[in-house]
Amino acid sequence: MYLTAHGYAPVVTVRDGKGAVVYRQAVPLLPLDSNVTSSGAIKVMDGYRDAKGAKEQLGFQAFFLPSYGGANTAVVSQFPALLNPILNLAAFHGDLGVDSGIPQSVYQLDKKSLKAFKDAKGQALRANLKPGETMKLPGGAGSITFEKGVKEWANFQVTRQPGSGWALGGALTAIFGLAASLFIQRRRVWVRATEGPDGVTVVEMAGLGRSESAKVPEELGDLAGLLYDGTPAPPGADDDPTDPAAPATPSESSDSRVAPPEGAEQQ
C-alpha cells in the first residue's frame, strides 16, 4: 500500500436567503505545492433559491491555506500543518452548466453562464474566512460558513505482485549457487586416444587445476585407472594355445568313424 496524495477538505455550510441549509459537506481541494496550498470549487446545484424565490445555482472558487502568513504576505500557505487555516472564497451565481450533459471537473467552475457577486464597492465579492466565520451574499442571497473542524483526505494505491516470491527464490538460489562455487575445486582434463604403428591404442591424459591444489596428479591417476579398467580386451586375448586344459580341436582330415573289431559281423 502506497500513499500517493494527501490534502484537506474544509467543511462548509451554504444557506439560502431564508436561512435554510441547502448545502453542507466537506469539500476536498487539490494541493498546489508542498505546503498544501489547495484550490477547488464548491458547487451548489439543487435546492437553492435566491432572495426572490427563483431557482438558481451557486458556485464558489475556493483557495485553502493551512498556515496563512498574514495580510502582508502572499496568498500561499507557509506550512503544511493547520496552524492558521484560511479559506479564500469568490462567489458566483447563475448556471453551473452541469445539466448540459458535458462532463466537467469537480475542482473547477465553468464561468460561462455565471455572474460574480459584487460587494458594496462594485468589486467581485471575495473574502478570507477563518473557521467559524461566515460570508454573507449581497442582496439577501444567503451565506456560506466555514465550519470548524477541517477534515483530511488521502489517496492510497494498493498493489499486488504475485511473482515476487518466485523472483526472491531465484535470487536466493543464485546467491547460494555463487557461494557454493567458491568451495568447489574445478578441474580441466584432456584425454587423447591414438592408434600406434603396431595397432595398439595409446591414451594420453593431462589435467589442469583451476585453483591451487596438490591433488591434481593423484586425481588424474585415479581417472586413468578407471579408464584402464573399463577398456574392453581385444578379441582372442583370453585364448592361450599352450594351456593344457584347452579342448583339442579335431582335424578336418581325421576319420570320425571307428573300425569294427576283427570277426565282427558288418552291418
C-alpha positions in Angstrom: 0.0 0.0 0.0 1.4 3.4 -1.1 0.3 6.9 -0.1 0.0 8.8 -3.4 -1.7 12.1 -2.4 -2.9 13.9 0.7 -4.9 17.1 1.3 -7.6 18.9 3.2 -11.3 19.1 2.9 -12.9 22.2 4.6 -16.4 21.7 5.8 -18.8 24.5 4.5 -22.4 25.3 5.0 -24.5 27.2 2.4 -27.8 28.8 3.3 -30.3 30.5 1.0 -32.0 33.9 1.6 -34.4 32.4 4.1 -31.7 30.8 6.2 -32.4 27.2 5.1 -29.4 25.0 4.7 -29.1 23.9 1.1 -25.5 22.5 1.2 -23.3 21.2 4.0 -20.4 18.9 3.4 -16.6 18.6 3.3 -15.1 19.8 0.1 -11.9 18.1 -1.0 -9.4 20.5 -2.5 -6.3 19.7 -4.6 -2.9 20.7 -3.2 -0.8 23.0 -5.3 2.6 22.9 -3.5 4.5 21.2 -0.8 2.9 23.4 1.9 -0.6 22.1 0.8 -1.9 25.4 -0.6 -5.1 24.0 -2.2 -7.7 25.0 -4.7 -11.0 23.7 -5.8 -14.7 24.6 -6.3 -17.9 24.5 -4.3 -21.0 23.8 -6.4 -24.5 24.2 -5.0 -26.6 22.6 -7.8 -30.0 21.9 -6.3 -32.3 23.3 -3.6 -31.1 26.9 -3.6 -33.4 29.9 -4.2 -32.4 33.5 -4.4 -34.0 36.4 -2.4 -36.9 36.5 -4.8 -37.5 32.8 -4.5 -36.2 31.9 -8.0 -34.2 28.7 -8.5 -30.6 29.3 -9.2 -27.2 27.7 -8.7 -24.3 28.9 -6.7 -20.6 28.4 -7.3 -17.6 29.3 -5.1 -14.0 29.4 -6.2 -12.0 28.3 -3.2 -8.4 28.5 -2.1 -7.4 26.9 1.2 -4.2 27.9 3.2 -3.4 25.6 6.1 -1.0 28.2 7.5 -1.7 31.7 6.4 1.2 34.1 6.9 -1.0 37.3 7.3 -2.3 40.2 5.4 1.0 41.4 4.2 2.1 38.0 2.7 1.4 36.2 -0.5 -1.8 34.1 -0.6 0.1 30.8 -0.1 0.5 28.5 2.8 3.6 28.8 4.9 3.5 25.3 6.4 1.6 22.1 5.7 0.0 21.8 9.1 -3.2 23.5 10.3 -1.5 26.4 12.2 -3.6 29.3 10.8 -6.2 27.9 8.3 -7.8 30.4 5.9 -10.5 29.7 3.3 -10.4 32.2 0.5 -13.8 32.3 -1.4 -15.1 34.1 -4.5 -18.9 33.8 -5.0 -20.8 33.4 -8.3 -24.4 32.7 -9.2 -26.2 31.6 -12.3 -25.9 28.3 -14.3 -23.1 25.9 -13.4 -23.5 24.0 -16.7 -23.8 20.6 -15.0 -27.2 19.9 -16.7 -25.8 20.3 -20.2 -24.5 16.7 -20.3 -21.0 17.8 -20.9 -18.5 16.5 -18.3 -16.6 19.0 -16.2 -14.1 18.9 -13.4 -15.4 19.0 -9.9 -12.4 21.2 -9.0 -13.1 24.0 -11.5 -16.0 26.3 -12.2 -17.4 26.8 -15.7 -18.0 30.6 -15.6 -19.6 31.0 -19.0 -23.1 31.3 -17.5 -22.1 32.6 -14.1 -22.1 36.1 -12.7 -19.9 37.2 -9.8 -21.5 38.7 -6.7 -20.5 42.3 -6.2 -19.6 43.9 -2.9 -20.6 47.5 -1.8 -17.7 48.9 -3.9 -18.8 47.1 -7.0 -15.9 44.7 -6.9 -16.1 41.0 -7.2 -17.1 39.6 -3.8 -14.1 37.7 -2.2 -13.3 37.1 1.5 -10.9 35.2 3.7 -12.7 33.1 6.2 -11.3 31.6 9.4 -13.0 28.5 10.9 -16.4 29.6 12.3 -16.7 32.7 10.1 -19.5 33.4 7.6 -19.5 35.4 4.3 -22.9 36.9 3.6 -24.0 37.2 0.0 -25.3 40.6 -1.1 -29.0 41.4 -1.6 -30.1 38.8 0.9 -29.0 35.9 -1.4 -27.8 33.8 1.5 -24.5 33.0 3.1 -21.6 30.5 3.3 -19.9 29.4 6.6 -16.5 27.9 7.0 -17.2 25.4 9.8 -14.8 24.4 12.5 -13.0 21.1 12.1 -11.1 20.7 8.8 -11.1 17.1 7.5 -8.3 15.4 5.6 -8.3 13.1 2.6 -5.7 10.7 1.2 -5.2 8.6 -1.9 -3.7 5.1 -1.5 -2.5 2.7 -4.1 -2.8 -1.0 -3.3 -0.7 -3.3 -5.4 -0.1 -7.0 -5.5 2.8 -8.7 -7.3 2.3 -12.5 -7.3 5.7 -13.1 -9.0 7.7 -11.5 -6.2 8.1 -14.8 -4.3 9.4 -16.5 -7.4 11.8 -13.7 -8.0 13.1 -13.8 -4.4 13.5 -17.6 -4.7 15.5 -17.2 -7.9 17.7 -14.5 -6.4 18.4 -16.7 -3.3 19.2 -19.7 -5.4 21.7 -17.7 -7.5 23.4 -16.4 -4.3 23.7 -19.8 -2.8 25.0 -21.2 -6.1 27.6 -18.5 -6.3 28.6 -19.1 -2.7 28.9 -22.9 -3.4 31.1 -22.3 -6.4 33.7 -20.7 -4.2 34.2 -24.0 -2.4 34.2 -26.3 -5.5 37.6 -27.2 -6.9 37.3 -27.1 -10.6 39.5 -29.2 -12.9 40.2 -29.5 -16.6 41.1 -32.9 -18.1 42.2 -33.7 -21.6 42.1 -37.2 -23.0 43.5 -38.2 -26.4 43.4 -41.7 -27.8 45.5 -42.5 -30.9 46.4 -45.7 -32.7 50.1 -46.7 -32.7 52.1 -48.3 -35.5 51.6 -51.7 -34.0 47.8 -51.3 -33.9 47.7 -50.6 -30.1 45.6 -47.7 -28.9 47.7 -45.2 -27.0 45.8 -43.0 -24.5 47.3 -39.7 -23.3 45.9 -37.7 -20.4 46.6 -34.2 -19.0 45.0 -32.2 -16.2 44.9 -28.6 -15.1 43.6 -27.3 -11.7 41.6 -24.0 -11.8 42.6 -23.5 -8.2 45.6 -24.2 -6.1 45.5 -27.9 -5.3 48.2 -30.7 -4.8 45.7 -33.5 -5.6 45.7 -33.0 -9.4 48.3 -35.7 -10.2 46.6 -38.2 -7.8 43.1 -37.5 -9.2 44.5 -37.8 -12.7 46.0 -41.2 -11.8 42.7 -42.4 -10.4 40.9 -41.3 -13.6 43.5 -43.2 -15.7 42.9 -46.3 -13.6 39.2 -46.1 -14.2 39.7 -45.8 -17.9 42.1 -48.7 -18.0 39.7 -50.9 -16.0 36.8 -50.0 -18.3 38.7 -50.7 -21.5 37.4 -53.9 -23.3 40.0 -56.6 -24.1 40.8 -57.3 -27.8 39.3 -60.4 -29.4 41.2 -63.6 -28.7 43.3 -62.1 -25.9 41.8 -64.6 -23.4 42.7 -67.8 -25.5 46.2 -69.4 -24.6 47.2 -72.1 -27.1 49.7 -73.6 -24.6 47.0 -74.1 -21.9 46.7 -78.0 -21.4 43.2 -77.5 -20.2 42.1 -76.1 -23.5 40.0 -78.6 -25.5 41.6 -80.2 -28.6 40.2 -79.1 -31.9 39.5 -82.1 -34.2 41.3 -82.1 -37.5 39.3 -81.9 -40.6 41.4 -84.8 -42.2 40.8 -87.3 -39.3 38.2 -90.0 -39.8 35.5 -89.8 -37.2 34.4 -93.4 -37.9 35.6 -96.3 -35.6 36.7 -99.6 -37.3 34.8 -102.6 -36.0 36.7 -105.4 -34.3 38.0 -108.3 -36.5 35.5 -111.1 -36.9 32.5 -108.9 -36.1 29.6 -109.0 -38.4 29.5 -106.0 -40.6 26.1 -104.4 -40.9 
